[in-house]
């Protein structure tokens, strides 16, 4: 019972993109502590296809962290 080609495996369960983004953001900050968190959130939003609500969550809760 294959999943067919390509697209289906790229779909993430709800919230998984945000979890992956948080892990990625934490790695980036460890590598470059002075990096702009606002810039990193913008990059993460594109990279992990975050919803506006996810991006807002990061802006409210991760920027000041």
C-alpha positions in Angstrom: 0.0 0.0 0.0 2.3 2.7 -1.2 1.7 6.3 -0.7 2.1 7.2 -4.3 4.6 9.7 -5.6 6.2 12.6 -3.8 3.7 15.1 -2.3 2.0 13.1 0.4 5.2 12.5 2.3 5.9 16.2 2.4 2.8 16.9 4.4 3.4 17.3 8.1 1.1 16.7 11.0 -0.3 19.8 12.6 2.3 21.6 14.7 5.2 19.5 13.3 6.5 22.4 11.2 6.5 24.7 14.2 8.4 22.0 16.2 11.0 21.6 13.4 11.3 25.4 13.1 12.0 25.7 16.9 14.7 23.1 16.7 16.2 24.8 13.7 16.0 28.3 15.3 17.7 27.0 18.5 20.5 25.5 16.4 21.0 28.8 14.5 21.2 30.8 17.8 23.7 28.4 19.2 25.9 28.8 16.1 25.5 32.6 15.9 24.2 34.0 19.2 24.2 37.6 17.9 22.0 36.7 14.8 18.8 38.7 14.5 16.0 36.6 15.9 13.5 38.5 13.7 15.4 37.6 10.6 15.7 34.0 11.7 12.0 33.8 12.3 11.3 35.1 8.8 13.7 32.5 7.4 12.1 29.7 9.4 8.6 30.8 8.4 9.6 30.3 4.7 11.7 27.2 5.3 9.1 25.3 7.3 6.0 26.8 5.6 4.7 28.2 8.9 1.2 29.6 9.2 0.8 33.2 10.2 -0.3 32.0 13.6 2.9 29.9 14.0 5.0 32.9 13.0 3.1 35.1 15.5 3.7 32.5 18.2 7.4 32.7 17.5 7.4 36.4 17.5 5.7 36.6 20.8 7.4 33.8 22.6 10.8 33.1 21.0 12.2 36.5 20.1 12.7 37.6 23.7 13.9 34.1 24.8 
